[in-house]
Amino acid sequence: MTEEDLQTLHQLIYGEKEPEWKKWDAPYFPYTQVKYEDFAKRELKRLTDEEGTQESRLLIELNGEIVGIVSYYWEHEPSKWLEVGIVIYNPQYWSGGYGTDALRVWITHLFNKLPLARVGLTTWSGNTRMMRAAEKLGMQVEGRMRKCRIYQGEYYDSIRMGVLREEWFGEQVVGTSIS
């Protein structure tokens, strides 16, 4: 992600008052519009702070067009508990395998760059496409918090999925070590 990408990214995220993508990406959390100036200031700070270090977010591009992002955050960095995320903003690119492909590349990159034993992903039971993509990649349901998300007056479960390094690479691991 570069400064030149910020206008396009802002338009994808905040260009509509009620974007379709938000119905699938944690819709139980409030969505508020952010002015470009505030967005750019925050993102430029993030780009500057991450310079020279492992990037926590990358753009997803198709034929030179920005269509989404992949990201990670530390649930608990001392124990190397990392969670990934993905958003494809334009519905025309949903259900075409692009998200699965982007996650495959992203998870491989993270395992190759960071000393991780596991990569996790948290979603909600209403997002069946996300769960299906994670399952295609070999992720397993590791936890289900029942009826802890409310969306449009209905309860949904929070779903935690994950994959271990040895499962991802098909390795036989006798012991584990942390570097």
C-alpha positions, 0 to 999 in steps of 0.5 A, spaced: 500 500 500 502 506 498 500 513 498 497 513 491 492 508 493 489 511 499 484 515 494 481 509 491 481 505 498 477 510 501 472 510 496 472 503 496 471 503 504 467 509 505 464 511 498 457 508 500 453 510 506 451 503 507 456 498 503 454 491 501 461 489 504 459 491 511 453 486 511 459 481 511 465 484 515 462 484 522 456 487 521 454 487 528 460 493 529 458 500 527 460 503 521 461 510 520 463 514 515 470 517 515 472 524 511 478 522 506 483 527 510 482 523 517 483 517 513 489 519 509 492 522 516 491 515 519 493 511 513 499 515 512 501 514 519 500 507 519 505 506 513 510 511 516 510 507 522 510 500 518 516 502 514 522 497 514 518 492 518 513 486 517 507 489 513 500 488 517 496 489 511 496 488 503 492 490 497 488 485 493 489 487 486 486 484 480 488 486 473 491 493 476 485 494 480 484 495 488 479 490 490 480 489 497 485 488 503 488 482 507 491 483 514 493 481 520 493 483 527 496 480 534 491 477 538 497 476 543 504 477 540 508 474 546 505 467 544 505 469 537 497 468 536 496 471 530 489 472 526 488 474 519 482 478 515 480 479 508 475 484 505 473 484 498 469 490 497 466 490 490 461 484 490 462 483 483 469 479 485 465 475 491 464 467 490 470 467 484 475 464 488 479 471 489 478 471 496 481 464 497 487 465 493 488 471 496 488 468 503 492 462 501 498 467 498 497 471 505 497 465 510 503 462 506 507 469 506 506 470 514 508 463 515 514 464 511 516 471 514 514 470 521 515 464 527 508 462 527 505 455 529 498 457 527 494 462 523 487 464 526 481 467 523 475 469 526 468 470 523 461 469 524 456 464 523 452 468 518 458 469 513 458 462 510 462 464 504 468 466 509 467 459 513 467 456 506 474 459 504 477 458 510 475 450 510 478 450 503 484 452 505 485 447 511 482 451 516 478 448 522 473 450 526 477 451 533 472 455 537 464 457 537 462 462 541 454 461 541 449 467 540 454 472 542 453 476 535 446 480 534 445 482 527 438 485 524 435 482 531 438 475 530 443 472 534 449 469 530 455 465 533 462 467 533 467 462 529 474 461 530 478 457 525 485 456 524 491 452 521 497 449 524 504 450 520 505 443 519 498 442 516 499 448 512 506 445 509 504 438 510 510 437 515 511 432 520 513 436 526 516 432 532 517 438 536 516 445 536 521 451 537 520 459 537 525 463 535 
